[in-house]
Amino acid sequence: MIAKLIEFSIRNKLLVLLMTAALVGAGIWAMQNSSIDAIPDLSDAQVIVITDYPGQAPQVIEDQVTYPLTTAFSAIGAKAVRGFSMFETSMVYIIFPDGTDLHTARERVLEYLNYAKGLLPPGVEPKLGPDATGVGTDISLEALRMARDNAARLGLTQRAAFVACNYTAALSGPFDLIVSNPPYIRSADIAGLDREVREYDPPRALDGGPDGLAAYRVIAPDAARLLAPGGTLIVEAGYGQSGPIAELMSATGLTPDVPPKADLAGIPRAVAGRRLPR
């Protein structure tokens, strides 16, 4: 059987090459368009209490803010309570047992917070950390793993999810804000980039197609579909691209902010478009 297969392949080289090319092409397409939840969130429910105490050193913050708060929250039934004292700021992480709903955890912390305020110096007001959540996407599993690890180090695992997909292909929305730094280098210009850029960054993180706008043609219409009324899309633009990107946004029904935000060199760099409420 194997001998016949080898003989067939030798006699039909062109057919074998065409089939191989088709399989490679199908694999690339599937990698870029398949919706895969690559990094599921298995972390515990976690609530952050942030307290500002202007002008105070870390040791003062520890003695007068962080220690009283961690002591007060130790009776809340949490899995762990961890406090961190920095210049002018205290951060207390209350980590709840497996299966605790995040909304329920925040309500319990808020109840204890009313009591804990009385343990702090006059005028010092602790507050809950923001309840915003975000979803990061990339077609690189390695990049997603690094993003997940960064989120864990910053205590954001409960509010950050990561999905392997091409831009927003696997997302359904609605979102209040979409931010992207897509590849925007023209294909013909990549060879002339500085060596540390050309040889360090993956080609697909640089190549924006013949005119550098290929990614924006995908992102703009998807953002118009995914944004909630009043939501905003913000993208980074290459040199001379802010105008064409604003036109792409307008064509999808988004209203561009004028003028775009410039970088320190005065180059228009951040282009925003809003989905206006109707």
TIMI-604801 format. One record per atom (N, C-alpha, C): x, y, z. Coordinates in steps of 0.05 Angstrom, whole numbers, padded with zeros to 5 digits, always signed. Example, Ala and Ser with C-alpha at 12.3 -4.5 7.8 and 13.67 -1.06 7.14 Angstrom:
2
+00264-00114+00156 +00246-00090+00156 +00264-00066+00156 +00257-00045+00142 +00273-00021+00143 +00258+00001+00157 
END
This chain:
278
+00016-00024+00000 +00000+00000+00000 +00017+00025+00000 +00037+00025+00018 +00055+00048+00019 +00071+00052-00007 +00080+00029-00018 +00095+00030-00043 +00078+00042-00065 +00052+00035-00067 +00035+00045-00088 +00030+00075-00084 +00028+00083-00058 +00024+00112-00052 +00048+00128-00061 +00072+00117-00056 +00097+00131-00063 +00099+00132-00094 +00092+00111-00107 +00093+00110-00136 +00073+00130-00148 +00049+00132-00137 +00029+00151-00146 +00039+00180-00143 +00052+00185-00120 +00062+00212-00115 +00084+00220-00134 +00101+00201-00141 +00123+00206-00160 +00112+00212-00187 +00092+00197-00195 +00080+00201-00222 +00063+00226-00224 +00053+00236-00202 +00035+00259-00202 +00045+00281-00184 +00069+00291-00190 +00082+00311-00173 +00066+00336-00172 +00056+00346-00194 +00041+00371-00194 +00016+00369-00177 +00002+00346-00179 -00023+00342-00163 -00016+00342-00133 +00006+00329-00126 +00014+00328-00098 +00021+00356-00088 +00035+00372-00104 +00042+00399-00096 +00017+00416-00093 -00002+00414-00111 -00026+00429-00109 -00042+00422-00084 -00044+00396-00078 -00058+00387-00054 -00044+00397-00028 -00017+00396-00029 -00002+00406-00005 -00007+00436-00001 -00006+00451-00023 -00011+00480-00022 -00039+00486-00011 -00059+00470-00021 -00086+00474-00012 -00089+00469+00018 -00076+00448+00028 -00077+00441+00056 -00064+00463+00073 -00041+00472+00064 -00027+00494+00079 -00044+00519+00080 -00056+00526+00056 -00074+00549+00056 -00098+00546+00074 -00110+00523+00074 -00133+00518+00092 -00124+00520+00121 -00100+00510+00128 -00091+00512+00155 -00086+00540+00164 -00075+00557+00147 -00070+00585+00154 -00097+00599+00157 -00116+00594+00139 -00142+00607+00142 -00156+00599+00168 -00154+00573+00175 -00167+00564+00199 -00154+00576+00224 -00128+00579+00223 -00114+00591+00246 -00122+00619+00251 -00126+00634+00229 -00133+00663+00232 -00162+00668+00237 -00180+00649+00230 -00208+00654+00232 -00223+00637+00252 -00211+00616+00263 -00225+00599+00282 -00227+00613+00309 -00250+00611+00321 -00255+00623+00348 -00248+00603+00369 -00227+00609+00384 -00218+00590+00405 -00214+00605+00431 -00227+00596+00452 -00221+00607+00479 -00196+00595+00489 -00173+00609+00485 -00147+00596+00490 -00140+00596+00519 -00147+00616+00534 -00138+00619+00561 -00163+00622+00579 -00175+00601+00588 -00199+00604+00605 -00191+00615+00633 -00209+00630+00645 -00204+00642+00671 -00213+00623+00693 -00193+00612+00707 -00199+00593+00729 -00193+00605+00756 -00189+00631+00758 -00181+00644+00783 -00204+00648+00802 -00197+00654+00827 -00217+00659+00847 -00228+00688+00844 -00253+00692+00855 -00264+00719+00856 -00246+00736+00874 -00241+00760+00864 -00222+00778+00878 -00232+00807+00877 -00232+00820+00900 -00241+00848+00901 -00217+00864+00912 -00213+00888+00901 -00191+00905+00908 -00202+00930+00922 -00191+00937+00945 -00197+00962+00959 -00173+00980+00956 -00178+01004+00945 -00157+01023+00941 -00161+01048+00958 -00140+01056+00972 -00143+01079+00990 -00120+01098+00985 -00126+01123+00979 -00105+01143+00975 -00102+01159+01001 -00077+01164+01008 -00070+01181+01031 -00047+01199+01023 -00054+01222+01011 -00034+01240+00999 -00012+01248+01018 +00013+01247+01007 +00036+01257+01021 +00048+01238+01042 +00037+01214+01044 +00046+01196+01066 +00065+01175+01054 +00085+01168+01071 +00105+01148+01064 +00093+01120+01066 +00106+01100+01053 +00095+01072+01054 +00091+01061+01083 +00110+01068+01101 +00107+01057+01128 +00083+01069+01142 +00078+01095+01138 +00054+01107+01149 +00029+01095+01137 +00029+01091+01111 +00006+01078+01098 +00001+01050+01109 +00023+01035+01114 +00020+01008+01125 +00008+01009+01153 +00018+01027+01170 +00009+01027+01198 -00020+01038+01201 -00026+01059+01186 -00051+01073+01190 -00074+01065+01171 -00067+01052+01149 -00088+01045+01129 -00088+01015+01123 -00066+01005+01113 -00066+00977+01103 -00071+00957+01126 -00057+00960+01148 -00061+00941+01170 -00089+00942+01182 -00101+00965+01187 -00128+00965+01197 -00148+00953+01177 -00144+00957+01151 -00162+00946+01132 -00160+00916+01129 -00135+00906+01129 -00132+00877+01126 -00142+00863+01152 -00140+00876+01175 -00151+00864+01199 -00181+00863+01198 -00193+00885+01189 -00222+00886+01187 -00233+00865+01168 -00220+00862+01145 -00230+00844+01124 -00223+00814+01130 -00207+00809+01151 -00200+00781+01157 -00225+00766+01167 -00245+00780+01176 -00269+00767+01186 -00291+00764+01165 -00285+00770+01140 -00305+00770+01119 -00311+00743+01107 -00294+00723+01115 -00297+00696+01104 -00282+00692+01078 -00261+00708+01074 -00246+00707+01049 -00226+00684+01050 -00217+00675+01027 -00196+00655+01025 -00169+00667+01034 -00164+00692+01027 -00140+00706+01034 -00144+00736+01033 -00130+00751+01049 -00130+00780+01048 -00101+00789+01047 -00094+00804+01026 -00067+00813+01022 -00066+00843+01020 -00048+00855+01034 -00046+00884+01033 -00019+00893+01022 -00019+00915+01008 +00006+00926+00996 +00006+00956+01001 +00028+00966+01012 +00030+00994+01019 +00051+01007+01001 +00043+01029+00988 +00061+01044+00971 +00060+01074+00979 +00076+01090+00966 +00076+01118+00972 +00048+01130+00965 +00034+01140+00984 +00008+01153+00982 -00015+01134+00976 -00010+01108+00973 -00032+01090+00965 -00030+01063+00980 -00053+01053+00988 -00056+01026+00999 -00074+01010+00981 -00067+00985+00976 -00083+00967+00960 -00087+00941+00976 -00112+00933+00981 -00118+00909+00996 -00134+00891+00977 -00124+00866+00974 -00137+00846+00956 -00151+00826+00974 -00178+00824+00970 -00194+00804+00984 -00201+00782+00965 -00190+00758+00970 -00194+00736+00951 -00213+00716+00964 -00235+00710+00949 -00257+00694+00959 -00253+00665+00950 -00267+00646+00964 -00265+00618+00957 -00276+00612+00929 -00269+00589+00919 -00279+00580+00892 -00309+00581+00891 -00319+00590+00869 -00348+00590+00865 -00362+00615+00874 -00348+00633+00887 -00361+00658+00896 -00366+00676+00872 -00391+00686+00870 -00397+00704+00849 -00384+00731+00854 -00373+00743+00833 -00358+00769+00836 -00376+00791+00846 -00401+00792+00837 -00420+00812+00846 -00426+00809+00875 -00430+00785+00884 -00434+00779+00912 -00410+00787+00929 -00386+00781+00919 -00362+00788+00934 -00359+00818+00937 -00365+00833+00916 -00363+00862+00918 -00383+00873+00938 -00407+00862+00939 -00427+00871+00958 -00418+00866+00987 -00406+00843+00992 -00397+00837+01019 -00375+00855+01027 -00356+00861+01009 -00334+00879+01015 -00345+00907+01021 -00365+00915+01006 -00376+00942+01009 -00389+00944+01037 -00402+00923+01046 -00414+00924+01073 -00393+00927+01094 -00371+00912+01092 -00349+00914+01112 -00335+00941+01110 -00335+00952+01086 -00321+00978+01081 -00333+01000+01098 -00359+01000+01102 -00372+01020+01118 -00362+01020+01147 -00357+00995+01157 -00345+00993+01184 -00316+01001+01184 -00301+00992+01163 -00272+00996+01163 -00265+01026+01161 -00282+01042+01150 -00276+01071+01147 -00270+01083+01175 -00284+01074+01195 -00280+01085+01221 -00253+01079+01234 -00238+01061+01222 -00212+01054+01233 -00189+01070+01221 -00196+01087+01201 -00176+01102+01186 -00174+01131+01195 -00152+01145+01189 -00150+01173+01196 -00172+01190+01184 -00179+01212+01196 -00200+01229+01185 -00194+01238+01157 -00215+01237+01140 -00211+01246+01112 -00201+01225+01093 -00193+01202+01104 -00183+01180+01086 -00206+01162+01079 -00211+01160+01053 -00235+01145+01043 -00226+01121+01026 -00230+01097+01036 -00224+01073+01019 -00247+01070+00998 -00240+01058+00975 -00260+01054+00954 -00255+01027+00940 -00276+01016+00929 -00272+00991+00914 -00258+00997+00888 -00242+00978+00879 -00229+00980+00853 -00250+00979+00831 -00243+00987+00807 -00263+00989+00786 -00274+00961+00779 -00299+00961+00769 -00313+00937+00762 -00312+00931+00732 -00296+00946+00718 -00294+00943+00689 -00281+00916+00682 -00289+00905+00660 -00276+00880+00650 -00267+00884+00621 -00248+00868+00613 -00237+00870+00586 -00231+00843+00573 -00231+00843+00547 -00224+00819+00532 -00201+00826+00513 -00179+00811+00514 -00157+00814+00496 -00156+00792+00475 -00151+00799+00450 -00150+00779+00429 -00123+00780+00414 -00115+00757+00404 -00091+00755+00388 -00092+00728+00374 -00078+00726+00351 -00077+00699+00338 -00053+00684+00348 -00036+00696+00365 -00013+00682+00377 -00019+00672+00405 -00018+00646+00409 -00022+00635+00435 +00000+00643+00455 +00024+00646+00445 +00046+00655+00462 +00040+00683+00473 +00031+00701+00455 +00024+00728+00464 +00002+00728+00484 -00018+00711+00481 -00040+00709+00499 -00031+00699+00526 -00013+00680+00527 -00003+00669+00552 +00012+00691+00567 +00028+00707+00553 +00042+00729+00565 +00023+00750+00577 +00002+00756+00561 -00018+00775+00571 -00032+00765+00596 -00038+00739+00596 -00051+00727+00619 -00033+00729+00644 -00007+00723+00640 +00012+00725+00662 +00014+00753+00673 +00015+00773+00654 +00016+00801+00663 -00009+00809+00678 -00032+00800+00669 -00057+00806+00684 -00056+00794+00712 -00045+00769+00714 -00044+00757+00741 -00025+00772+00759 -00003+00782+00749 +00016+00797+00766 +00004+00823+00775 -00015+00834+00759 -00027+00860+00766 -00054+00856+00782 -00060+00831+00788 -00085+00825+00803 -00110+00829+00787 -00109+00825+00760 -00132+00830+00743 -00144+00805+00731 -00138+00782+00741 -00147+00758+00729 -00178+00755+00729 -00191+00767+00749 -00220+00765+00750 -00233+00784+00730 -00219+00804+00720 -00231+00823+00703 -00220+00823+00674 -00203+00804+00668 -00190+00802+00641 -00193+00774+00630 -00203+00773+00606 -00204+00747+00591 -00189+00749+00565 -00179+00726+00555 -00163+00727+00531 -00172+00705+00512 -00176+00713+00487 -00187+00696+00466 -00170+00696+00442 -00165+00672+00431 -00149+00669+00407 -00168+00672+00383 -00165+00694+00368 -00181+00698+00344 -00168+00721+00328 -00177+00725+00304 -00167+00746+00287 -00182+00772+00293 -00169+00790+00307 -00181+00816+00315 -00207+00810+00332 -00230+00816+00322 -00255+00813+00338 -00272+00791+00327 -00261+00772+00312 -00277+00751+00299 -00294+00735+00318 -00284+00730+00343 -00298+00712+00361 -00315+00728+00382 -00317+00754+00379 -00330+00770+00399 -00358+00778+00390 -00376+00782+00410 -00403+00789+00404 -00412+00816+00416 -00397+00827+00435 -00404+00853+00446 -00429+00852+00464 -00440+00876+00471 -00429+00903+00463 -00406+00911+00481 -00389+00930+00471 -00367+00940+00486 -00368+00971+00487 -00359+00982+00508 -00358+01011+00511 -00333+01023+00498 -00312+01006+00496 -00287+01016+00486 -00272+00993+00472 -00262+00999+00448 -00245+00979+00433 -00219+00994+00426 -00197+00982+00434 -00171+00994+00429 -00154+00974+00413 -00140+00983+00393 -00123+00965+00377 -00098+00979+00367 -00076+00964+00367 -00051+00972+00355 -00044+00952+00334 -00057+00953+00311 -00054+00932+00290 -00029+00937+00274 -00021+00917+00258 +00001+00922+00239 -00006+00942+00218 +00011+00962+00214 +00005+00983+00195 +00028+00990+00176 +00049+00974+00176 +00071+00979+00158 +00064+00969+00130 +00069+00985+00110 +00065+00975+00083 +00084+00952+00077 +00074+00932+00063 +00090+00908+00057 +00116+00915+00044 +00117+00934+00026 +00141+00941+00012 +00161+00956+00029 +00152+00967+00053 +00169+00982+00070 +00183+00966+00092 +00174+00941+00095 +00185+00925+00118 +00214+00920+00115 +00224+00915+00090 +00252+00909+00086 +00270+00933+00095 +00259+00957+00094 +00275+00981+00101 +00273+00989+00130 +00259+00974+00147 +00257+00980+00176 +00284+00975+00189 +00287+00988+00213 +00311+00983+00229 +00313+00953+00235 +00338+00944+00236 +00343+00915+00240 +00330+00904+00265 +00331+00920+00287 +00320+00910+00312 +00290+00907+00311 +00277+00922+00293 +00248+00919+00289 +00242+00897+00269 +00256+00897+00246 +00251+00879+00224 +00257+00850+00232 +00277+00845+00249 +00285+00818+00256 +00275+00809+00283 +00264+00827+00299 +00254+00820+00325 +00224+00815+00325 +00209+00833+00313 +00180+00830+00313 +00171+00810+00292 +00151+00794+00299 +00140+00775+00279 +00130+00790+00254 +00134+00780+00230 +00125+00794+00206 +00095+00800+00207 +00079+00782+00217 +00050+00787+00217 +00042+00809+00237 +00061+00817+00255 +00055+00839+00273 +00063+00866+00260 +00075+00865+00237 +00084+00889+00223 +00069+00894+00197 +00064+00873+00182 +00055+00875+00155 +00025+00883+00153 +00020+00908+00144 -00007+00918+00142 -00018+00916+00114 -00005+00901+00096 -00015+00898+00069 -00003+00919+00051 -00011+00920+00025 +00002+00938+00006 +00001+00967+00014 -00021+00977+00026 -00023+01005+00034 -00022+01008+00065 -00017+00987+00079 -00016+00989+00109 -00043+00990+00122 -00065+00989+00108 -00091+00993+00119 -00108+00968+00121 -00096+00945+00115 -00112+00920+00113 -00126+00914+00140 -00112+00918+00162 -00124+00912+00188 -00148+00930+00194 -00145+00956+00187 -00167+00975+00193 -00192+00969+00178 -00189+00957+00154 -00213+00950+00138 -00229+00927+00152 -00215+00912+00169 -00229+00891+00184 -00240+00903+00210 -00223+00918+00224 -00230+00928+00251 -00253+00948+00251 -00253+00967+00232 -00273+00988+00233 -00301+00978+00230 -00308+00961+00210 -00336+00951+00209 -00343+00933+00232 -00323+00918+00243 -00329+00901+00266 -00335+00918+00290 -00320+00940+00293 -00324+00958+00316 -00352+00971+00314 -00360+00979+00290 -00387+00991+00287 -00408+00971+00296 -00403+00945+00292 -00422+00925+00300 -00421+00919+00330 -00398+00921+00342 -00394+00912+00370 -00397+00934+00391 -00394+00959+00383 -00394+00981+00402 -00423+00987+00411 -00425+00992+00437 -00451+01001+00448 -00455+01030+00440 -00479+01040+00439 -00484+01069+00433 -00467+01086+00452 -00453+01105+00440 -00434+01121+00456 -00407+01110+00459 -00403+01085+00449 -00377+01072+00452 -00356+01083+00432 -00331+01077+00437 -00309+01089+00422 -00289+01068+00412 -00280+01071+00388 -00258+01055+00377 -00234+01073+00375 -00211+01064+00386 -00186+01079+00384 -00164+01061+00373 -00151+01069+00352 -00130+01054+00339 -00105+01071+00336 -00082+01057+00336 -00057+01070+00330 -00054+01071+00299 -00043+01093+00290 -00040+01097+00261 -00010+01102+00254 -00002+01093+00230 +00024+01099+00220 +00026+01127+00209 +00050+01135+00200 +00054+01161+00189 +00037+01165+00164 +00021+01187+00164 +00004+01194+00141 -00021+01177+00138 -00028+01161+00158 -00051+01143+00156 -00075+01152+00170 -00074+01173+00186 -00097+01181+00203 -00120+01189+00186 -00116+01203+00163 -00138+01211+00146 -00152+01187+00133 -00138+01169+00120 -00151+01146+00108 -00165+01129+00129 -00154+01126+00154 -00167+01111+00174 -00193+01124+00183 -00193+01151+00186 -00217+01165+00193 -00239+01161+00171 -00230+01160+00146 -00250+01156+00124 -00262+01128+00126 -00245+01108+00133 -00255+01081+00136 -00276+01080+00159 -00270+01094+00181 -00289+01095+00203 -00315+01107+00195 -00313+01130+00181 -00338+01143+00172 -00355+01126+00154 -00341+01110+00137 -00356+01093+00119 -00372+01071+00133 -00364+01064+00158 -00378+01044+00173 -00399+01055+00192 -00402+01082+00192 -00422+01095+00209 -00411+01106+00235 -00384+01103+00239 -00372+01115+00263 -00366+01145+00258 -00366+01161+00278 -00359+01189+00276 -00331+01195+00286 -00312+01201+00269 -00284+01205+00278 -00281+01230+00295 -00264+01228+00315 -00256+01251+00331 -00236+01267+00315 -00240+01293+00314 -00221+01311+00299 -00211+01332+00317 -00184+01337+00317 -00164+01322+00302 -00155+01297+00318 -00141+01278+00305 -00130+01255+00320 -00108+01264+00339 -00104+01248+00360 -00083+01255+00380 -00056+01250+00368 -00038+01269+00372 -00010+01266+00362 +00009+01255+00383 +00031+01242+00374 +00051+01233+00392 +00070+01256+00399 +00092+01250+00413 +00110+01271+00422 +00125+01284+00399 +00126+01270+00376 +00139+01282+00352 +00119+01298+00335 +00094+01300+00345 +00074+01315+00330 +00060+01300+00308 +00065+01274+00306 +00053+01257+00285 +00026+01247+00295 +00004+01252+00279 -00022+01241+00287 -00021+01211+00291 -00027+01202+00315 -00021+01174+00321 -00045+01158+00332 -00063+01171+00347 -00086+01157+00358 -00111+01168+00344 -00124+01150+00329 -00149+01158+00314 -00172+01145+00328 -00192+01161+00335 -00216+01152+00349 -00241+01156+00333 -00259+01137+00335 -00286+01140+00323 -00307+01131+00343 -00329+01145+00344 -00350+01140+00363 -00375+01130+00349 -00389+01112+00363 -00415+01104+00354 -00435+01122+00369 -00446+01141+00355 -00463+01161+00369 -00490+01148+00375 -00502+01156+00399 -00528+01146+00406 -00549+01156+00386 -00569+01140+00381 -00590+01148+00362 -00615+01156+00377 
END
